[in-house]
Amino acid sequence: MHDTLLSIILVVQEAEATLAGTLARLSALLAGLVSDYEIIVVDNGSADRTVEVLQQAVAEHPNIQVYCLPTAGDRDVALIAGLENAIGDYVVLLDPALDDPAILPAMLAAAMEGNDIVLARARGPVAERGALRRLLSGAYIRLFRCLSGLDLRQDAPRYRLMSRRVVNYVLQHEASFLVYQVVPVAAGFRKTVLEHEPLPASAGGRAGSLRAEVSRALAMLVSTSSAPMRLVSGLCLTAALLSLLYSVYVVANYLFNAQLAPGWTTLSLQLSGMFFLLSIALAVLSEYVIRILHSALRHPPYYIAREFRSASLTRELKLNVRHREEERPAPLGAGRGTV
C-alpha cells in the first residue's frame, strides 16, 4: 500500500446501467492500493437515473465526491471541473467506458519511481463511431503529427496519471480544457508509457456531435501550436513570390512579344488562386481571433449545479494529534469543587 492521496476523476453521462458496479470495483481496488483516496465523479448533464445511482453510491461507499453539470457539454470541460476540485498528490483521468482500472497499481508504482506523468496507451485501436468519424479522426491525427510532431494516440493518450506539479501546471492555462492533453507531455516533465487492453466502448453517449468534435479539434490545434499560422504565412509568402515572378513574366512578354493575345483566362486564374489563398489565411486567422476573444471575455467554462459526497471520508477519520489513554488531558474543571 502506497502512503499517498490518490484522486480518480470520472466523467459519466447516462451511465446508470454500469456506474454502480464501476464505483464498487474502484473503491475495492483503491482501498488496498493507497492509504487515502477520493473518487471524483462529474456527471455531464445526464438525462437518465445516473444522479440517483450516484446518490445511492455515496451512501454505500466512502470517499466519493459528485459534481453535477446542469447540461451536457464538452467532456474535456467536465474533466477540468473534476481536476480543479481534486486535492490528491496524484490524479488519474479515467474513462470508465474505455479504460481498464486494473492497470492503476502499475501506473502508481511508475509514478512513485519519479515520473510526473504516466500514460496508459491502449494496445489496439479504439473503435470510432461511424466510417466518416473514423476517416476524419485518422486524418486529423496525421495532420496534428505533421504540424506538431506529436501523435495523439501514441504519445498523448487521455488515460493518464499526473502528479500535483503537472496538475498545477495545466490549471494555469486559460484554456486548460483544450491543452491538458498535449501541453504537459510536451513541457518536459518526466514521463513513461504503459500499455493496457482497452475495454469495449459502452453504448452510452460518449461521442458528441460531429460538428462539436470538429470545432474542438480545430480549437485544440490552434491553441497548442503555432504551426498552422506558420503554414499560412509560408503559403502567403509563396503566393507573393509567385505573383512577383508572374509580374516579371508579364513585363517580359510586353517587351519581347509583339503579338500578345488577350490574357483574360490567365488573369482570371490568377485572381481565383489569390482569393483562394486569402480565404484559407482568413479562416485560420479567424480561429485565432476566436480563441483570443474567449480568453478576453474570461467566461468560466462550467458551473456546478449540484454537489454532494460520501457521508464518511477516510482522511477525516485520521486525527492530526493522538494521545495514549493515560496521557489524555483531563476535562476542563475535573477534580475541582463546584460553587
FENSULJO-V221635 format. One record per residue. RES is the residue in one small letter. PHI is phi in radians with two decimals (999 if undefined). PSI is psi as a letter, one per 40 degrees, with the letter a starting at -180 (999 if undefined). BURIAL is 1 if it has 24 or more other C-alpha atoms within 12 Angstrom, else 0. Layout:
# FENSULJO-V221635
res:RES phi:PHI psi:PSI burial:BURIAL
res:RES phi:PHI psi:PSI burial:BURIAL
This chain:
# FENSULJO-V221635
res:m phi:999 psi:h burial:0
res:h phi:-1.52 psi:h burial:0
res:d phi:-1.50 psi:g burial:0
res:t phi:-2.74 psi:i burial:1
res:l phi:-1.81 psi:h burial:1
res:l phi:-1.94 psi:h burial:1
res:s phi:-1.89 psi:h burial:1
res:i phi:-1.99 psi:h burial:1
res:i phi:-1.95 psi:h burial:1
res:l phi:-2.08 psi:h burial:1
res:v phi:-1.89 psi:h burial:1
res:v phi:-2.14 psi:i burial:1
res:q phi:-2.66 psi:h burial:1
res:e phi:0.91 psi:f burial:1
res:a phi:-2.11 psi:f burial:1
res:e phi:-1.09 psi:d burial:1
res:a phi:-1.29 psi:d burial:0
res:t phi:-2.04 psi:e burial:0
res:l phi:-1.18 psi:d burial:1
res:a phi:-1.06 psi:d burial:1
res:g phi:-1.14 psi:d burial:0
res:t phi:-1.08 psi:d burial:1
res:l phi:-1.18 psi:d burial:1
res:a phi:-1.12 psi:d burial:1
res:r phi:-1.15 psi:d burial:0
res:l phi:-1.11 psi:d burial:1
res:s phi:-1.07 psi:d burial:1
res:a phi:-1.13 psi:d burial:0
res:l phi:-1.17 psi:d burial:1
res:l phi:-1.26 psi:d burial:1
res:a phi:-1.09 psi:d burial:1
res:g phi:-1.73 psi:e burial:0
res:l phi:-1.83 psi:d burial:1
res:v phi:-2.33 psi:i burial:1
res:s phi:-1.25 psi:d burial:0
res:d phi:-2.65 psi:i burial:1
res:y phi:-2.68 psi:i burial:1
res:e phi:-2.50 psi:i burial:1
res:i phi:-1.93 psi:h burial:1
res:i phi:-1.77 psi:h burial:1
res:v phi:-1.91 psi:h burial:1
res:v phi:-1.90 psi:h burial:1
res:d phi:-1.50 psi:h burial:1
res:n phi:-1.56 psi:g burial:1
res:g phi:1.13 psi:f burial:1
res:s phi:-1.17 psi:i burial:1
res:a phi:-1.81 psi:e burial:0
res:d phi:-1.77 psi:a burial:0
res:r phi:-1.65 psi:f burial:0
res:t phi:-1.05 psi:d burial:1
res:v phi:-1.12 psi:d burial:1
res:e phi:-1.13 psi:d burial:0
res:v phi:-1.10 psi:d burial:1
res:l phi:-1.16 psi:d burial:1
res:q phi:-1.10 psi:d burial:1
res:q phi:-1.19 psi:d burial:1
res:a phi:-1.17 psi:d burial:1
res:v phi:-1.21 psi:d burial:1
res:a phi:-1.39 psi:d burial:0
res:e phi:-1.75 psi:d burial:0
res:h phi:-2.17 psi:i burial:1
res:p phi:-1.43 psi:i burial:1
res:n phi:1.12 psi:f burial:1
res:i phi:-1.90 psi:h burial:1
res:q phi:-2.10 psi:h burial:1
res:v phi:-2.14 psi:h burial:1
res:y phi:-2.20 psi:h burial:1
res:c phi:-1.86 psi:h burial:1
res:l phi:-1.47 psi:i burial:1
res:p phi:-1.19 psi:d burial:0
res:t phi:-2.34 psi:i burial:0
res:a phi:-1.21 psi:h burial:1
res:g phi:-2.52 psi:a burial:1
res:d phi:-1.10 psi:h burial:1
res:r phi:-1.10 psi:d burial:1
res:d phi:-1.21 psi:d burial:1
res:v phi:-1.14 psi:d burial:1
res:a phi:-1.10 psi:d burial:1
res:l phi:-1.07 psi:d burial:1
res:i phi:-1.15 psi:d burial:1
res:a phi:-1.03 psi:d burial:1
res:g phi:-1.24 psi:d burial:1
res:l phi:-1.12 psi:d burial:1
res:e phi:-1.24 psi:e burial:1
res:n phi:-1.81 psi:e burial:1
res:a phi:-1.46 psi:h burial:1
res:i phi:-2.08 psi:e burial:1
res:g phi:-1.24 psi:i burial:1
res:d phi:-1.15 psi:d burial:1
res:y phi:-2.30 psi:i burial:1
res:v phi:-2.21 psi:h burial:1
res:v phi:-1.99 psi:h burial:1
res:l phi:-1.71 psi:h burial:1
res:l phi:-2.31 psi:h burial:1
res:d phi:-1.66 psi:h burial:1
res:p phi:-1.12 psi:e burial:1
res:a phi:-1.48 psi:d burial:1
res:l phi:-2.17 psi:d burial:1
res:d phi:-1.75 psi:h burial:1
res:d phi:-1.52 psi:h burial:1
res:p phi:-1.20 psi:e burial:1
res:a phi:-1.11 psi:e burial:1
res:i phi:-1.52 psi:e burial:1
res:l phi:-1.02 psi:d burial:1
res:p phi:-1.01 psi:d burial:1
res:a phi:-1.18 psi:d burial:1
res:m phi:-1.13 psi:d burial:1
res:l phi:-1.17 psi:d burial:1
res:a phi:-1.09 psi:d burial:1
res:a phi:-1.15 psi:d burial:1
res:a phi:-1.17 psi:d burial:1
res:m phi:-1.16 psi:e burial:1
res:e phi:-1.45 psi:e burial:0
res:g phi:1.97 psi:e burial:0
res:n phi:-1.49 psi:h burial:1
res:d phi:-1.41 psi:d burial:1
res:i phi:-2.28 psi:h burial:1
res:v phi:-2.08 psi:h burial:1
res:l phi:-1.69 psi:h burial:1
res:a phi:-1.92 psi:h burial:1
res:r phi:-1.80 psi:h burial:1
res:a phi:-1.21 psi:h burial:1
res:r phi:-1.20 psi:d burial:0
res:g phi:-1.90 psi:i burial:0
res:p phi:-1.18 psi:i burial:0
res:v phi:-1.50 psi:h burial:1
res:a phi:-1.17 psi:h burial:0
res:e phi:-1.70 psi:i burial:0
res:r phi:-1.42 psi:h burial:0
res:g phi:1.48 psi:i burial:0
res:a phi:-1.16 psi:d burial:0
res:l phi:-1.14 psi:d burial:0
res:r phi:-1.14 psi:d burial:0
res:r phi:-1.11 psi:d burial:0
res:l phi:-1.12 psi:d burial:0
res:l phi:-1.18 psi:d burial:0
res:s phi:-1.12 psi:d burial:1
res:g phi:-1.11 psi:d burial:0
res:a phi:-1.14 psi:d burial:0
res:y phi:-1.17 psi:d burial:1
res:i phi:-1.10 psi:d burial:1
res:r phi:-1.17 psi:d burial:0
res:l phi:-1.12 psi:d burial:0
res:f phi:-1.11 psi:d burial:1
res:r phi:-1.16 psi:d burial:0
res:c phi:-1.16 psi:d burial:0
res:l phi:-1.46 psi:d burial:0
res:s phi:-2.00 psi:e burial:1
res:g phi:1.35 psi:e burial:0
res:l phi:-2.09 psi:h burial:1
res:d phi:-1.61 psi:h burial:1
res:l phi:-1.10 psi:d burial:1
res:r phi:-1.40 psi:d burial:1
res:q phi:-1.55 psi:d burial:1
res:d phi:-1.78 psi:e burial:1
res:a phi:-2.50 psi:f burial:1
res:p phi:-1.15 psi:i burial:1
res:r phi:-1.33 psi:d burial:1
res:y phi:-1.28 psi:h burial:1
res:r phi:-2.77 psi:i burial:1
res:l phi:-2.00 psi:h burial:1
res:m phi:-2.22 psi:i burial:1
res:s phi:-1.33 psi:i burial:1
res:r phi:-1.07 psi:d burial:1
res:r phi:-1.07 psi:d burial:0
res:v phi:-1.20 psi:d burial:1
res:v phi:-1.05 psi:d burial:1
res:n phi:-1.09 psi:d burial:1
res:y phi:-1.13 psi:d burial:1
res:v phi:-1.12 psi:d burial:1
res:l phi:-1.25 psi:e burial:1
res:q phi:-1.29 psi:d burial:0
res:h phi:-1.40 psi:i burial:0
res:e phi:-1.06 psi:d burial:1
res:a phi:-1.81 psi:f burial:1
res:s phi:-1.09 psi:d burial:1
res:f phi:-1.22 psi:e burial:1
res:l phi:-1.65 psi:d burial:1
res:v phi:-1.79 psi:e burial:1
res:y phi:-1.07 psi:d burial:1
res:q phi:-1.33 psi:d burial:1
res:v phi:-1.87 psi:d burial:1
res:v phi:-1.04 psi:d burial:1
res:p phi:-1.08 psi:d burial:1
res:v phi:-1.17 psi:d burial:1
res:a phi:-1.57 psi:e burial:1
res:a phi:-1.51 psi:e burial:0
res:g phi:1.79 psi:e burial:0
res:f phi:-1.16 psi:i burial:1
res:r phi:-1.18 psi:h burial:0
res:k phi:-2.47 psi:i burial:1
res:t phi:-2.53 psi:i burial:1
res:v phi:-2.17 psi:h burial:1
res:l phi:-1.98 psi:i burial:1
res:e phi:-2.04 psi:i burial:1
res:h phi:-2.54 psi:i burial:1
res:e phi:-1.49 psi:h burial:0
res:p phi:-1.21 psi:i burial:1
res:l phi:-1.38 psi:i burial:0
res:p phi:-1.11 psi:h burial:0
res:a phi:-1.07 psi:h burial:0
res:s phi:-1.31 psi:i burial:1
res:a phi:-1.40 psi:e burial:0
res:g phi:-1.14 psi:i burial:1
res:g phi:-1.22 psi:g burial:1
res:r phi:-1.37 psi:d burial:1
res:a phi:-1.45 psi:h burial:1
res:g phi:-1.48 psi:a burial:0
res:s phi:-1.16 psi:i burial:0
res:l phi:-1.08 psi:d burial:0
res:r phi:-1.09 psi:d burial:0
res:a phi:-1.15 psi:d burial:0
res:e phi:-1.14 psi:d burial:0
res:v phi:-1.13 psi:d burial:0
res:s phi:-1.08 psi:d burial:0
res:r phi:-1.17 psi:d burial:1
res:a phi:-1.09 psi:d burial:1
res:l phi:-1.13 psi:d burial:1
res:a phi:-1.12 psi:d burial:1
res:m phi:-1.17 psi:d burial:1
res:l phi:-1.11 psi:d burial:1
res:v phi:-1.40 psi:e burial:1
res:s phi:-1.53 psi:d burial:1
res:t phi:-1.89 psi:e burial:1
res:s phi:-2.65 psi:i burial:1
res:s phi:-1.62 psi:e burial:0
res:a phi:-1.04 psi:d burial:0
res:p phi:-1.04 psi:d burial:1
res:m phi:-1.20 psi:d burial:1
res:r phi:-1.10 psi:d burial:0
res:l phi:-1.10 psi:d burial:0
res:v phi:-1.13 psi:d burial:1
res:s phi:-1.06 psi:d burial:0
res:g phi:-1.11 psi:d burial:0
res:l phi:-1.10 psi:d burial:0
res:c phi:-1.16 psi:d burial:1
res:l phi:-1.14 psi:d burial:0
res:t phi:-1.09 psi:d burial:0
res:a phi:-1.11 psi:d burial:0
res:a phi:-1.13 psi:d burial:0
res:l phi:-1.12 psi:d burial:0
res:l phi:-1.12 psi:d burial:0
res:s phi:-1.12 psi:d burial:0
res:l phi:-1.13 psi:d burial:0
res:l phi:-1.10 psi:d burial:0
res:y phi:-1.16 psi:d burial:0
res:s phi:-1.14 psi:d burial:0
res:v phi:-1.10 psi:d burial:0
res:y phi:-1.08 psi:d burial:0
res:v phi:-1.14 psi:d burial:0
res:v phi:-1.10 psi:d burial:0
res:a phi:-1.09 psi:d burial:0
res:n phi:-1.12 psi:d burial:0
res:y phi:-1.13 psi:d burial:0
res:l phi:-1.41 psi:d burial:0
res:f phi:-2.00 psi:e burial:0
res:n phi:-1.91 psi:h burial:0
res:a phi:-1.31 psi:d burial:0
res:q phi:-1.89 psi:g burial:0
res:l phi:-1.60 psi:h burial:0
res:a phi:-1.32 psi:i burial:0
res:p phi:-1.00 psi:h burial:0
res:g phi:-1.83 psi:f burial:0
res:w phi:-1.12 psi:d burial:0
res:t phi:-1.14 psi:d burial:0
res:t phi:-1.08 psi:d burial:0
res:l phi:-1.12 psi:d burial:0
res:s phi:-1.12 psi:d burial:0
res:l phi:-1.11 psi:d burial:0
res:q phi:-1.09 psi:d burial:0
res:l phi:-1.12 psi:d burial:0
res:s phi:-1.13 psi:d burial:0
res:g phi:-1.12 psi:d burial:0
res:m phi:-1.15 psi:d burial:0
res:f phi:-1.19 psi:d burial:0
res:f phi:-1.15 psi:d burial:0
res:l phi:-1.09 psi:d burial:1
res:l phi:-1.13 psi:d burial:0
res:s phi:-1.13 psi:d burial:0
res:i phi:-1.07 psi:d burial:0
res:a phi:-1.09 psi:d burial:1
res:l phi:-1.16 psi:d burial:0
res:a phi:-1.13 psi:d burial:0
res:v phi:-1.18 psi:d burial:1
res:l phi:-1.06 psi:d burial:1
res:s phi:-1.12 psi:d burial:0
res:e phi:-1.11 psi:d burial:1
res:y phi:-1.15 psi:d burial:1
res:v phi:-1.13 psi:d burial:0
res:i phi:-1.09 psi:d burial:0
res:r phi:-1.14 psi:d burial:1
res:i phi:-1.11 psi:d burial:0
res:l phi:-1.10 psi:d burial:0
res:h phi:-1.09 psi:d burial:0
res:s phi:-1.19 psi:d burial:0
res:a phi:-1.23 psi:d burial:0
res:l phi:-1.26 psi:d burial:0
res:r phi:0.98 psi:f burial:0
res:h phi:-1.29 psi:h burial:0
res:p phi:-1.13 psi:h burial:0
res:p phi:-1.26 psi:e burial:1
res:y phi:-2.78 psi:i burial:1
res:y phi:-2.52 psi:i burial:1
res:i phi:-1.59 psi:h burial:1
res:a phi:-1.52 psi:d burial:0
res:r phi:-2.47 psi:i burial:0
res:e phi:-2.60 psi:h burial:1
res:f phi:-2.69 psi:i burial:1
res:r phi:-2.64 psi:i burial:1
res:s phi:-1.13 psi:i burial:1
res:a phi:-1.19 psi:d burial:0
res:s phi:-2.19 psi:h burial:0
res:l phi:-2.11 psi:h burial:0
res:t phi:-1.02 psi:d burial:0
res:r phi:-1.18 psi:d burial:0
res:e phi:-1.38 psi:e burial:0
res:l phi:-1.50 psi:e burial:0
res:k phi:-1.73 psi:h burial:0
res:l phi:-1.45 psi:i burial:0
res:n phi:-1.29 psi:d burial:0
res:v phi:-2.17 psi:h burial:0
res:r phi:-2.20 psi:i burial:0
res:h phi:-2.21 psi:i burial:0
res:r phi:-1.26 psi:i burial:0
res:e phi:-1.01 psi:d burial:0
res:e phi:-1.31 psi:e burial:0
res:e phi:-1.76 psi:e burial:0
res:r phi:-1.15 psi:h burial:0
res:p phi:-1.15 psi:i burial:0
res:a phi:-1.19 psi:i burial:0
res:p phi:-1.01 psi:i burial:0
res:l phi:-1.04 psi:h burial:0
res:g phi:1.55 psi:e burial:0
res:a phi:-1.19 psi:h burial:0
res:g phi:1.46 psi:e burial:0
res:r phi:-1.87 psi:i burial:0
res:g phi:-1.30 psi:i burial:0
res:t phi:-1.79 psi:i burial:0
res:v phi:-1.57 psi:999 burial:0
